[in-house]
Amino acid sequence: MEIKTHKYPAKNAWAEIQKRAEFDVSSLFDTVRAVLADVRACGDEAVRRYGERFDRVSIDDLKVSKAEMDEAVGLLTDELKASIIEASLNIEKFHANQVIDARKIEIREGVTCWQKAVGIERVGLYIPGGTAPLFSTVLMLAVPAKLAGCKEIVVCTPPDRTGHIHPAILFAANIAGVEQIYKVGGIQAIAAMTYGTETIPKVYKIFGPGNQYVVAAKQLVSLTDVAIDMPAGPSEVAIIADADANPAFIAADFLSQIEHGADSQSLLITDSEELAAKVKIEIERQLEYLPRLDYIEQSLSHSGIVILRNEAEMIDFTNGYAPEHLIIQTSDYKNIGEQIINAGSVFLGPYSPESAGDYASGTNHTLPTKGYARMYSGVNLDSFVRKITFQELTREGLQTLSATICEMADAERLSAHRNAVDVRLLKQS
C-alpha cells in the first residue's frame, strides 16, 4: 500500500496533514446511556446480562477468586513472569521519584501554609482484553495507584468466551498488589465502577483505555458522576528523523504504533527525501513478517510522511501536532528534544523505541492522544492524588493581613468575609 507523502507543504496546509482519524463517539451515546441507566438501576443482574449480550459469556461470580489468581502463576512461562516483575520494579522506581516533599512555608510572620497529597481512596482501572490482553496497563495504573496511597483499587477487564481472565493480567495485578478484579468489560464495566453494584464498588476516578464504547461511556459518566484520567482517542506516534537516521529503525517504530488498531496513526517528519524513500522500502520489507496486517493496512491509510525544509520546520510541525508519542532520531536529538513543548512522551536517540516506554523503561504509557498533549499530562503519580492545602495564622499573622483582606472584601461587597476578620480582632463596626 502506498504511503502518503507530503513534500514541503506550506504552513497553512499543516493543519490538514495533522488531522487524526475520525473518532467521534457521540453517535454511540444513545446506546451507552441506555446501558449506563440499566446498570445503575439493576446492578449485577444488568452487568451479567450485558456480558452475555456483548461478550457472549455467562458469568456467575463476577469477582476473580484467589484460586484463579493462584492458578494464573502456573499458566505463564518463567520468562514472562520475570519480565513482568522487572517492568513493575522499573515503573515503581520512576513513579516513586515523583513524590514531592511539600514543606511548610511561612508566607509572612505568623502566616504558615502547606500542602498535603492524599491518595484518592478508591480508583477503578479498566484493562482491555479484546484483540490484545493489555497486562502492561495493569502495571502502568496499579503501581502508581499503590504508591499514591489509594486504599482500594478496583480492576475490571472482560473475560474470554470461557469466562476466564488472561493469566498475565491476573499475575500483573497480583504483583501490583491488586486484590479486587472483576470479569466485566465494555460499557457495563464503566457503569459498574461509576455507580456501584451489589458486587462491584463505586469508585471516585476511572483510568484506562478501551474501545469506542468504553471511551463514550467514560466521557458521559465524567460529566456528573466520576472523574476520569483524560480524554482518549486512537494511539499515535510522530518520528522526527534526519538523513543520518537508520531507515530500518524508523520503519519498525512506524509500524509498531499502527498495529494497535485500525484508527492508529504514524507520521514520519523529516528534512531528507532520501531517508523518506529508504523508510518506504523498509516498511514494505518489514510488513511481510508482521501478523497484525489487517490493523496495519487500515492505519496506513491515515498515516504518512512529511518532508519539510529544515529542523526549525520539523520542530514547529511537531509541536503543532502534539503527538502522544514522539521519537527523535537525529544527530542532535537532545537539542531538538529541549525545544519540544507539546508531546505525551518523548523517546530520544536511535536506541529508544516507543515499545520501551510501553513496557519496561519505567515511564507511563497512558498518554494524551488526539492533540490533548497541548493541555494534558500523561498518567503519573499526581493522577492518583488530591492535594489539600492547609494554613495556620496566629493572631499577629491575621493582624498583618487584616487590612489587605478587609480592603478586598469591601471591594467585592462581601461584608461577612470582612466580619470574619473583624470579630477575631475585636474590631466590629
Summary of the structure (lengths in Angstrom):
residues: 429
radius of gyration: 25.4
end to end distance: 81.7
largest distance: 85.3
contacts: 1425
relative contact order: 0.15
helix: 46%
strand: 17%
